[in-house]
Amino acid sequence: MLKKITKNLTPPRNWKIPVILILEIFTGLGAYSIYLSKAWSYLSEDPKTCVNCHIMATQYVTWNHSSHREVANCNDCHVPHDNSFNKYYFKAKDGLNHASLFTIRAERQVINIAKESKEVVKENCIRCHTHLFDQSKLISQTKGNYQVHNTDRKCWECHRDIPHGNVRSLSSVPNAMVPVPESPVPDWLKKLVKNKN
């Protein structure tokens, strides 16, 4: 019975070579896509990874000129930290969404944070700044605004320019330097093209 099922599932002999060739082509294209997109870099915590997508230049530069640069990177604020699985699941889901939009050139020119991401950022603000809510001097100065408005307000409603400042344009950050991603073209190919010219 099992032999009969296996025999029905295996393609005819004359299909083997075309099927193997097609699988090799797709495997090669997949590997090349991973190489071009620097997919392994997205497993890191390096903020320069976010600039692989040119649309993120303003966000990178404004963060790089903020006080948060010394203590937090992109993932510290924009990825959940309740457990490792959730962190990498969210990172993968969000990254695939961004990569897909960027690949088909459907990215927005003005970046707005998604609803799900807003909650993650708010939770991370609270996670890092919890000690501030215990200080009686701070609570007396803010008249308990955090405790009163905790459920419906986001931190950035009051702290509008933290950590990205004014992200409308790169001109809002003087002397802004954005790291340029390395060329994905291998050195041997560059030399070959240079020698032909």
C-alpha distance (Angstrom), angle and dihedral (degrees) to the residues before:
residue distance angle dihedral
M1 . . .
L2 3.83 . .
K3 3.80 90.7 .
K4 3.80 90.0 53.2
I5 3.82 92.2 50.9
T6 3.83 91.7 47.1
K7 3.78 91.0 48.0
N8 3.81 90.5 52.3
L9 3.82 91.5 49.8
T10 3.80 97.3 49.0
P11 3.78 114.1 86.4
P12 3.80 121.2 -122.3
R13 3.83 115.6 -84.1
N14 3.81 93.7 -105.1
W15 3.85 88.9 59.6
K16 3.80 95.7 57.3
I17 3.80 98.2 82.8
P18 3.85 96.1 45.2
V19 3.83 91.0 46.0
I20 3.82 91.7 49.2
L21 3.82 90.9 47.6
I22 3.80 92.6 49.3
L23 3.83 91.2 48.1
E24 3.82 90.4 49.2
I25 3.82 91.3 49.6
F26 3.82 92.4 50.3
T27 3.81 91.3 45.1
G28 3.81 90.3 50.5
L29 3.80 92.8 47.2
G30 3.80 90.2 47.8
A31 3.81 92.5 50.3
Y32 3.81 90.9 46.4
S33 3.82 90.8 49.7
I34 3.80 90.2 51.7
Y35 3.82 89.2 49.4
L36 3.82 94.5 47.8
S37 3.80 94.4 45.8
K38 3.82 92.5 45.4
A39 3.81 87.3 -132.3
W40 3.82 93.0 176.0
S41 3.82 90.2 61.5
Y42 3.80 90.3 67.4
L43 3.80 90.2 67.7
S44 3.80 89.5 65.6
E45 3.79 130.3 82.2
D46 3.83 93.6 -129.3
P47 3.84 111.7 129.2
K48 3.83 90.1 -149.5
T49 3.81 86.6 72.5
C50 3.79 89.6 70.6
V51 3.82 89.5 60.0
N52 3.82 89.9 63.2
C53 3.78 79.9 89.1
H54 3.83 103.9 61.6
I55 3.79 92.3 -150.1
M56 3.83 89.0 70.7
A57 3.82 94.4 61.6
T58 3.82 94.3 102.8
Q59 3.79 92.7 49.0
Y60 3.80 91.3 49.0
V61 3.81 94.4 48.6
T62 3.80 95.5 46.0
W63 3.82 90.8 48.4
N64 3.82 89.8 47.0
H65 3.82 89.5 56.3
S66 3.80 94.1 47.6
S67 3.78 133.4 90.5
H68 3.82 89.4 -114.4
R69 3.81 90.0 69.2
E70 3.80 89.5 78.0
V71 3.82 95.3 54.0
A72 3.82 110.1 19.5
N73 3.78 139.9 41.4
C74 3.82 128.6 -161.8
N75 3.81 93.8 -83.9
D76 3.79 93.2 51.1
C77 3.81 89.2 65.6
H78 3.80 106.5 23.9
V79 3.82 102.8 43.3
P80 3.84 127.1 63.9
H81 3.80 116.5 -108.9
D82 3.81 101.8 -166.5
N83 3.84 92.1 104.4
S84 3.82 139.2 -11.9
F85 3.80 95.3 -111.0
N86 3.80 92.9 53.3
K87 3.82 91.0 45.2
Y88 3.81 94.8 54.7
Y89 3.81 93.8 37.5
F90 3.81 91.1 54.0
K91 3.81 91.4 43.2
A92 3.82 91.9 50.6
K93 3.80 94.3 45.0
D94 3.79 93.4 47.0
G95 3.81 92.5 42.8
L96 3.81 94.0 50.1
N97 3.79 89.6 49.4
H98 3.82 91.7 51.0
A99 3.82 93.0 43.5
S100 3.80 92.2 49.4
L101 3.80 93.0 49.8
F102 3.79 91.8 45.8
T103 3.82 93.2 47.6
I104 3.80 93.8 53.3
R105 3.83 90.4 40.5
A106 3.81 92.8 -118.2
E107 3.80 96.6 126.0
R108 3.78 117.7 128.1
Q109 3.77 117.4 -114.2
V110 3.80 89.8 -140.2
I111 3.77 111.3 53.6
N112 3.79 117.5 -142.2
I113 3.77 122.4 -179.4
A114 3.81 115.1 -111.2
K115 3.80 121.0 -118.5
E116 3.82 94.0 -110.1
S117 3.80 90.7 48.4
K118 3.80 91.7 51.0
E119 3.79 89.9 62.5
V120 3.80 91.5 48.2
V121 3.81 92.3 50.7
K122 3.82 92.0 46.9
E123 3.82 91.3 50.9
N124 3.80 90.3 49.2
C125 3.83 92.0 49.8
I126 3.79 88.6 53.9
R127 3.83 92.3 43.4
C128 3.81 92.6 55.4
H129 3.79 98.8 36.3
T130 3.81 101.6 39.3
H131 3.80 91.1 114.1
L132 3.81 89.3 64.4
F133 3.80 92.1 61.9
D134 3.79 91.4 58.4
Q135 3.80 95.5 56.9
S136 3.80 110.4 101.7
K137 3.83 92.0 -155.1
L138 3.79 92.0 56.7
I139 3.80 93.5 44.0
S140 3.82 90.8 52.0
Q141 3.83 90.6 50.9
T142 3.77 94.3 49.8
K143 3.82 93.0 39.9
G144 3.79 90.1 -130.4
N145 3.84 94.4 -61.9
Y146 3.78 91.6 151.1
Q147 3.80 93.6 52.9
V148 3.82 92.7 44.6
H149 3.81 97.1 45.2
N150 3.78 100.2 29.7
T151 3.79 95.9 114.2
D152 3.81 102.6 50.3
R153 3.80 107.8 24.3
K154 3.78 131.1 75.3
C155 3.81 122.0 -138.5
W156 3.80 92.7 -117.8
E157 3.79 92.6 59.4
C158 3.80 86.1 80.4
H159 3.81 100.5 18.1
R160 3.79 91.8 51.2
D161 3.79 100.3 160.5
I162 3.82 99.0 42.5
P163 3.04 120.4 140.2
H164 3.80 101.7 -16.3
G165 3.78 100.8 40.6
N166 3.77 115.1 -162.9
V167 3.80 105.4 -10.5
R168 3.79 97.9 179.1
S169 3.78 92.1 107.4
L170 3.78 143.4 -11.9
S171 3.81 88.2 -107.4
S172 3.81 87.4 74.1
V173 3.81 87.3 71.0
P174 3.81 112.8 54.7
N175 3.81 117.2 -142.6
A176 3.80 91.0 12.5
M177 3.78 114.3 -178.5
V178 3.78 118.7 -166.7
P179 3.82 117.3 -166.5
V180 3.77 110.4 -120.3
P181 3.81 114.5 -135.4
E182 3.79 114.2 -116.3
S183 3.79 118.1 -101.8
P184 3.81 112.6 -95.4
V185 3.82 90.4 -146.2
P186 3.83 109.7 109.1
D187 3.82 117.6 -119.9
W188 3.82 93.3 -118.1
L189 3.81 90.1 57.8
K190 3.81 92.3 47.7
K191 3.83 89.6 52.4
L192 3.80 91.6 47.5
V193 3.82 92.2 51.7
K194 3.83 91.7 44.0
N195 3.83 91.7 51.3
K196 3.82 91.8 51.0
N197 3.81 91.5 53.2
